[in-house]
Amino acid sequence: MAAAVLGVLGFSSCGEEIEPEGMYGSPYATFKALGTVKDEAGKPIEGIKVSVNKDWSQWGEGIITDNIFTDAKGEYILDQRIWPAEPVVTIFFEDVDGAANGGEFASAEAKPDIKSTQEITEDRWRKAVIEAKADIVLKKK
């Protein structure tokens, strides 16, 4: 009788170990937005404000914008953890320092190339990386 009650409650008398089906925690993906900003002569532009818009409307959320700036090589990279779903990404480029760093440049926007990879780790977690890459040439005003 005790074995029946324990069985109903989820206890077992067998010595076999059962691997858990699920794990605790929140799933996430690594999101990277990266690229370079150059002028028409091919020179990198430092100090360009890069706004990365991630549109989650398809998942019932809104738009999240993160701002970063290009470095001396004209490169930018945003590296963060996000919910593991692919957002619609638009990247905006804006010259906010005026004539410094090579002159005044017109604003631009880009729809980046999206590359998404996923693997299952040894401990059975999904490891996803979503990469949004956009290289752009800005024109002088």
N, C-alpha and C positions, 0 to 999 in steps of 0.2 A: 504494500500500500504506500509506504514512504517513497519508494522508487517512482511510483506513478505520479504522486504529488510533486516530487522534485522534477520529474520529466515535464510536467505541465508548466512549471515555473521556469523552465529553461535550463535546469541542471541535468547533467548527464553523468552516468556512472562509468562510462567507458574511458579508457586511458588515452585515447587518440587525440592528438592536438589538432585543432582546426584553425587554419589561418584566417584572420579577420577579413571580412569582405570590404570594409571601408576604412577610411582613416579620418581622423579629426583634423580640422583646420579649414582654411579658406583657399580655394584655388586662385592662382594668379598667373599672369604672364609677364615677361619682361617686354616692355615697349621701348623701342629706340627710334627716334627721329634724328636723322643725320644727313649731312651733305656739305656742300661748299657754295660760297657766294663770291662771284668774281665780276669785274667790270668788263666792258666790251674788248679791252685789250688783253684780257686773260689774267689780270692782276687780282689777287685776293683782296677782299674788302673787310676790314676789321670794324667792329662796332655796329653791325646791322642787327636790328631787332628782329628776331625770328619768333613768330607766334604760331604755335602748333595747336590747331583746333581739332579736337577729337569729338566727333558727333556720335552720341550714343542713342539718338532718337529711335532707331530701330529696336533698341532693347528697353525702351520705356524711360530713358533718361534724357538729359539735355546735352548741351555742348560744354566741354571743358577746354579751357585755353591755358597753355603754359607758354611763358615767354623766356627766351634765352637770347644770347648775343654771340655773334661770330667772334672768333679769336683772331690773332695776327695772321694766321694762315687762311682766313676766310671760312674756317670750318665751324660747324655747330653740331652739338649732339645733346639730345635729351634722352636720358636713360632712367626709366622708372618702372615700378610695378603697377599693373592694372588688372582689372577683371579680365579673364581669359576669353575675350570675344573681340573680334576685329572691328574697330570703329571706322567710320568714314573720316578720312583725314584730309585736311586742307592746311597748307603751310603758307603764311603771309610773311613778306619781307618788307621792312620799312627802315629807311635811313633816318635815324633820330639824332645824329650828331652834326647835322648841317654840312658845312664845307670841310670839316675834318675828315681824315682818312680817305682822301682821294677825290673829294667833291661831293656834290649833292646828287643823289640817285633817286629815280622814280620808284615808287612802291610796286610790288609785284606779288603774285600768288601762284602756287603750284599745287597740283594733285600729285602727290608722290607715288613712286612705285612701291607697292606693298609686297613684302616677302614674309611669309609666315611659316615657321617650322615648329614641329612638335615631336617630342620623344617621350617614352615611358622610362622613368629612372628605375634603378635596381629595387628601390623600395616602393615601386608601383605608383609613384606620383607622376602626373603629366607635367612636363617641362615645356613651356611654349615661349617662343620669341617672335614678336611681331616687329618688323623693321620697316620704317617708312623713310625712303631715301629720295631726296630731291636736291640736285645741283642746279644752280640758276645763275644767269648772267643778268646783272642789272644795268639799265641804261641811264645815262646822265640826264638830269632834267634839262 
